Amino acid sequence: MRFIVDCMLGKLAKWLKILGFDTVYLNRAEDSELLILARREKRVLLTKDQELLQAAAGLPRLFIESDDWPEQLAQVLDAFRLRDRAKPHSRCLLCNVELKRISKRMAKNLVTPFVFERAPSFAICPSCGRVFWPGSHYEDMDLKIARILRKKSTPRKETRDRRRGTKPSEDDNQNGSSFV
C-alpha cells in the first residue's frame, strides 16, 4: 500500500514510514501537485482537507477524522487492514526508501566505535546513505509499535460516511477498505 499524505498530517506520515509503509509527505506542496503525484504513482491520498478530498474524486482516498496522530494511524491501519502487513524499521524516515541490511563488518567505518561495539545489527538507506541500528530508544519504540499494531480503533463508520457525503460500495466492505 502506497500513500501520499497532505501537509496537515506530518506525524501520521512519519509513523506510517516507521511501520514500513511507502509514504510520501511534502509539507509545502500545492493540492494540485499532491493529486498529480497520487495519480502518477498510484498512491492513496490521506487528507484532513475537505476541498482536497473532493478534488481527488476518482482517486483512492481517505478522510482522516481525528486531530490525534495515534487515532489517525489506527484509522488508516483499520481502513486498509494493514496491521498484519506492517514491517517496522524497514524504511528510511527521510527518503522513504526501503533499508538494506548490512553486516556489522560493513558498518564499521560508517558509525562511531561506541555504536559499532554495542549495536547488534545495522541497515543502510541506499538513497541517502544514512545508517540505522537499534539504539537506546529502540525498546521504547518497539513497545509503542506493539501497542499500535494490537489496538483496533472503534468503528465510526456512519460518522465517516456522513462527513464524506458518500456511502462505501459493497466491494469496499468486502475488501475491508473504508476509503472513497
Secondary structure in CASP SS format (residue, H / E / C, confidence):
PFRMAT SS
TARGET T0000
AUTHOR 0000-0000-0000
METHOD secondary structure of the structure
MODEL  1
M C 1.00
R E 1.00
F E 1.00
I E 1.00
V E 1.00
D C 1.00
C C 1.00
M C 1.00
L C 1.00
G H 1.00
K H 1.00
L H 1.00
A H 1.00
K H 1.00
W H 1.00
L H 1.00
K H 1.00
I H 1.00
L C 1.00
G C 1.00
F C 1.00
D E 1.00
T E 1.00
V E 1.00
Y E 1.00
L C 1.00
N C 1.00
R C 1.00
A C 1.00
E C 1.00
D H 1.00
S H 1.00
E H 1.00
L H 1.00
L H 1.00
I H 1.00
L H 1.00
A H 1.00
R H 1.00
R H 1.00
E H 1.00
K C 1.00
R C 1.00
V E 1.00
L E 1.00
L E 1.00
T E 1.00
K C 1.00
D C 1.00
Q H 1.00
E H 1.00
L H 1.00
L H 1.00
Q H 1.00
A H 1.00
A C 1.00
A C 1.00
G C 1.00
L C 1.00
P C 1.00
R E 1.00
L E 1.00
F E 1.00
I C 1.00
E C 1.00
S C 1.00
D C 1.00
D C 1.00
W H 1.00
P H 1.00
E H 1.00
Q H 1.00
L H 1.00
A H 1.00
Q H 1.00
V H 1.00
L H 1.00
D H 1.00
A H 1.00
F C 1.00
R C 1.00
L C 1.00
R H 1.00
D H 1.00
R H 1.00
A C 1.00
K C 1.00
P C 1.00
H C 1.00
S C 1.00
R E 1.00
C C 1.00
L C 1.00
L C 1.00
C C 1.00
N C 1.00
V C 1.00
E E 1.00
L C 1.00
K E 1.00
R E 1.00
I E 1.00
S C 1.00
K H 1.00
R H 1.00
M H 1.00
A H 1.00
K C 1.00
N C 1.00
L C 1.00
V C 1.00
T C 1.00
P H 1.00
F H 1.00
V H 1.00
F H 1.00
E H 1.00
R H 1.00
A C 1.00
P C 1.00
S C 1.00
F E 1.00
A E 1.00
I E 1.00
C C 1.00
P C 1.00
S C 1.00
C C 1.00
G C 1.00
R C 1.00
V E 1.00
F E 1.00
W C 1.00
P C 1.00
G C 1.00
S C 1.00
H C 1.00
Y H 1.00
E H 1.00
D H 1.00
M H 1.00
D H 1.00
L H 1.00
K H 1.00
I H 1.00
A H 1.00
R H 1.00
I H 1.00
L H 1.00
R H 1.00
K C 1.00
K C 1.00
S C 1.00
T C 1.00
P C 1.00
R C 1.00
K H 1.00
E H 1.00
T H 1.00
R H 1.00
D H 1.00
R H 1.00
R H 1.00
R H 1.00
G C 1.00
T C 1.00
K C 1.00
P C 1.00
S C 1.00
E H 1.00
D H 1.00
D H 1.00
N H 1.00
Q H 1.00
N H 1.00
G C 1.00
S C 1.00
S C 1.00
F C 1.00
V C 1.00
END
